[in-house]
Amino acid sequence: MTSALITGITGQDGSYLTELLLAKGYQVHGIVRRSSSTVRQRLDHLTSDPDVYGSRLFLHYAELEDVTTVRRILQKTRPAEFYHLAGQSHVGTSFEVPESTCEFSGMGTLRLLEILRDLDNQPKFLHASSSEIFGRPQVSPQDESTPMNPVTPYGVAKAFATQMVRLYRESYGIFSCNAICFNHESPRRGESFVTRKITRSAARIRLGLQTELALGNLDGRRDWGFAGDYVDAMWRSLQAPTPNDYVIATGQVHSVREVLQMAFDEVELNWQDHVVIDPKFIRPADVELLVGDPSRARERLGWKPLQDLATTIRQMVRADLEITRKELAS
Ligand code: G4F
């Protein structure tokens, strides 16, 4: 049975990747932080299944800065594939906590690469990089050769990590890949990211639990995909004969306003009646437009995005209506 190790297994992408790998017959190991108060809801359906948890899915406690423990987990589990998804992934928050963002996302990745460098049985390594590395790019759409020009602490941390993954591939021959992921959403998205904040609020406004939705920059435009599609690209990256970096994107652009329209249409409300602008959500520097060119992933990995944004937003609103109804009933 092929074995895989995942950091960030309790997150949106971690949970979809776990499902994908289990469906492919893998044994899956996840690293979770003992100090974290994270509710492991996204994995509940798997950890409560005795046929899965403890037989094909295992969780191991470690802080990523605890190199000794992480090394021990790697030596014990001997994974063939190692997916590094953990990090402080909220761009707005990275302005408030730049040091810990860089420590966790930048140095945290370097520490893992250093551990791999010393291992006899090196797993293939996938780093979940981000389109935030492009910041304010000179070219559109962005591909793997687009120069990095990050404008947020998160983007700077990810640029450092991305470059280190390349360096360890080129200098030490480690099979390390960057999946340069553009925004990707799902009903499992964290509540502070704009799509989920919008779908959750649309549901709560529809059901009378709130009246207003406070947002920041409505002019931001992004290439939003579906998280389930993106973890498939991550897996495919490690099945290729040689390691490389891949832009994972849809090539389609939408604005925050369009997301508002899609979500509020689903609950038959007018978003203009409910949205207010709160300067607290406007970032010191925001990326205005990011759109990816996923040609390399399509040509070399046979990957393409299957679900469009309208479908994802509809799924998210429906899931949030269900959650809100349960809240009301309890
Ligand atoms: O949903 P967001 O917070 O996503 P952002 O900043 O693009 O970052 C996400 O995608 C990256 C990939 O490119 C990941 F690397 C990163 O980890 C994360 O997953 O914000 C999207 C847009 C921005 O322009 C933001 O300014 O929405 C705008 N926005 C407007 N009001 C808001 C809000 N964003 C948030 N989070 N909250 C607001 O109230």
Residues whose N, C-alpha, C, O or C-beta is under 5 A from the ligand:
A	BS01	G4F	S89 H90 V91 S130 S131 E132 C181 F182 N183 S192 F193 V194 T195 A214 L215 G216 N217 L218 G220 V256 F281 D286 V287
